[in-house]
């Protein structure tokens, strides 16, 4: 579904750049999502993005995972390796494999580069399965979304994901959704609540990531923190109850859950199947 254009042709390159300039100049669009961006020469993207940025700053999203896309001007790339490893964790792989994937990827990104974090998109909903099927039901898909989007980056919510759609959706056919009657009201409420919190959270949007139990198998404990905002996140990736010992540095401090207002003051925490908790420091 993508034309294989000949980017060895200088006239074609110039024509493509002029098209990108046109939509920014005439319609003031905010940026571009570039499909299969890794299939186009990097030097073209450098010239094209530089030319568009002379008109105004734009947001450039590459449907690609290669870190070098950021070196030619892309602001965002897809966190494909994280997504694939996330699925492996839900199939039983230990969590520390996901932690190592995050560490290795973030270490390759240049300053200012950001990953797009997701649990589905137009490709995956068609070829794989929607999140409630892929991640073990509504509760599993909530835990997966929290874990994915609380990593450094930007969250992606795919059209209809918030409704709890369970059928594979082809992007070659028109599939209407009933926005007045979500298939899962619980999922719809979750996405609204969580993303509203995300939007207001300095820690989730810009905080440094510190994993407190990097050798974890089943429950991940980690911090996202800026100078002004700190969050403690705990996610159970298993469909069974788990008990996690809180690491040093967390014990002895009082935390309050952001959605339930429960306080955390013990040395251990019991979590139900696919349970997650987001805490902030309890202020006097």
Rosetta blueprint (number, residue, H / E / L):
1 X L
2 X L
3 X L
4 X L
5 X L
6 X L
7 X L
8 X L
9 X L
10 X H
11 X H
12 X H
13 X H
14 X H
15 X H
16 X H
17 X H
18 X H
19 X H
20 X H
21 X H
22 X H
23 X H
24 X H
25 X H
26 X H
27 X H
28 X L
29 X L
30 X L
31 X E
32 X E
33 X E
34 X E
35 X L
36 X L
37 X H
38 X H
39 X H
40 X L
41 X L
42 X H
43 X H
44 X H
45 X H
46 X H
47 X H
48 X H
49 X H
50 X H
51 X H
52 X H
53 X H
54 X L
55 X L
56 X L
57 X L
58 X L
59 X E
60 X E
61 X E
62 X E
63 X L
64 X L
65 X L
66 X L
67 X H
68 X H
69 X H
70 X H
71 X H
72 X H
73 X L
74 X L
75 X L
76 X E
77 X E
78 X E
79 X L
80 X H
81 X H
82 X H
83 X H
84 X H
85 X H
86 X H
87 X H
88 X H
89 X H
90 X H
91 X L
92 X L
93 X L
94 X L
95 X H
96 X H
97 X H
98 X H
99 X H
100 X H
101 X H
102 X H
103 X H
104 X H
105 X H
106 X H
107 X H
108 X H
109 X L
110 X L
111 X L
112 X L
113 X L
114 X E
115 X E
116 X E
117 X E
118 X L
119 X L
120 X L
121 X L
122 X H
123 X H
124 X H
125 X H
126 X H
127 X H
128 X L
129 X L
130 X L
131 X H
132 X H
133 X H
134 X H
135 X L
136 X L
137 X L
138 X H
139 X H
140 X H
141 X H
142 X H
143 X H
144 X H
145 X H
146 X H
147 X H
148 X H
149 X H
150 X L
151 X L
152 X L
153 X L
154 X E
155 X E
156 X L
157 X L
158 X L
159 X L
160 X L
161 X H
162 X H
163 X H
164 X L
165 X L
166 X L
167 X L
168 X L
169 X L
170 X L
171 X L
172 X L
173 X L
174 X L
175 X L
176 X L
177 X L
178 X L
179 X L
180 X L
181 X L
182 X L
183 X L
184 X L
185 X H
186 X H
187 X H
188 X H
189 X H
190 X H
191 X H
192 X H
193 X H
194 X H
195 X H
196 X H
197 X H
198 X H
199 X H
200 X H
201 X L
202 X H
203 X H
204 X H
205 X H
206 X H
207 X L
208 X E
209 X E
210 X E
211 X E
212 X L
213 X L
214 X L
215 X L
216 X L
217 X L
218 X L
219 X E
220 X E
221 X E
222 X E
223 X E
224 X E
225 X E
226 X L
227 X L
228 X L
229 X L
230 X E
231 X E
232 X E
233 X E
234 X E
235 X E
236 X E
237 X L
238 X L
239 X L
240 X L
241 X L
242 X E
243 X E
244 X E
245 X E
246 X L
247 X L
248 X L
249 X L
250 X L
251 X L
252 X L
253 X L
254 X L
255 X E
256 X E
257 X E
258 X L
259 X L
260 X L
261 X L
262 X L
263 X E
264 X E
265 X L
266 X L
267 X L
268 X E
269 X E
270 X E
271 X E
272 X L
273 X L
274 X L
275 X L
276 X E
277 X E
278 X E
279 X E
280 X E
281 X E
282 X L
283 X L
284 X L
